[in-house]
Amino acid sequence: RLYTSTAEAELVNANMSEVEAAVAVISNGAFCFLDRVPSLVFLIISYATQGEMTKAISTGFDALAKLGISFPPSAGTLTIIRDAMKTKTKLRGKTNEKLKQLPLMTDESKIAAM
């Protein structure tokens, strides 16, 4: 947690190279991938702040893949509309109150992906 806090502090202070250095230390010492996720968020923000959107997006997709969530290499408009309609269908008839009554998520990988 110390190096994760270091990565966050360096991000807030706009020391982007130090963010990468802290993330590297975390990556080398992490027991599992979930331990790396918070620091990767700071790395993604760091890339985006520097205008390196391709690196930010790539890092995000790589992290999601390691968490078991995959995306197609390219999604056209029809794929996006189809998936949005699937989601809309699954949510049909569910009120905010019904959604609030659902059980809490317990899968740590899915929670980290959120």
N, C-alpha and C positions, 0 to 999 in steps of 0.2 A: 504493500500500500504506500510505502514511503516514496518509491519511484513513480508511482501513479500520481501522487500528489505533486511530485517534482515536475512531471510532464505537464500537469495542469497549470502549475505556477509559471512555468516557462512559456506556455501558450498565452496566458494572460499578459505576460510581460513582453510578448512578441519576440521571444528568443527561439525562433523556429528550429534552428539546428540543434538546440538543446532539447527540444521536444523529441526530435528523432533519436538523440543520444539516450534519453531516458527510456524511450520505448524499446530501444535495442537492448538495454540492460534488463528490462522487464521480460522481453521475449526470450532472452538467454536463461533467465532464472525461473521462468514460470513453470509450475508443476503440470498445468494443463492449459488448453487453449482458452478456457473461460477466464483464467487469471489474466490473460492478455487483453480481453475485450475492452475494459474501461480505457486503457492507454491507447488502444487503436482508435477509439472515438476522438481522442485529442489529436492523434496523428492525422486523421481524416480532416478535422477542422483546420489543422495547421496547413495542410495542403490546399484546402479550399481558400483559406485566407490569403495564401500566396498566389492565388489564381491558377493553381495546378489542379484543375478540375478532373483531368483524365486520371491523375494519380489518386486523387481523393475517391473517385468512383471505383477505380480498379481495386483499391485497398478495401473499400466497403464491400464490393462483390466477393472478393477473396475471403474476407472475414465471414460473410454470410454463408458462403459455400462450406467453410470449415464448421459452421454451426448446423449444417444439414439443409440449408435453404438454397435452392438453385433457381436461376433465372435463365430464360432462353438467351442465346448470344445476341439475337436481335428480335425485337417484338414490333410488328407492324401495327397499324391502327386497328385492324380487324382483331388481332390477338388481344389488344388492350380492351377494346369494346366487349369482346366475348368474356374476358375475365371479370370485367366490371359488372357485366350482367349476371354472371355466376354469383358474385358477391352480393349483388342486390337481391337475387332470388333467395339466397341463404338467410338474408336479414329480413325478408318480407314478413310482416306481421309481428315482428319483435319490437317491443317498445324499449325505451331506455331503461325502464324499471325491470323488464324481463332480462335485459342484458346485464344489469347490475346484480341480478340474482344468480347468474351463472357461477359455477365454482371458479375459484382463483386458479390461475395457471401455476403449475408446479414444475414443468420442464425447464430446467435452468438454461438450456441452449435456446429454447424459444423465447424465454424472457430476455436473455442477452441480445437476441436478434431484434427484439422490439426496441 
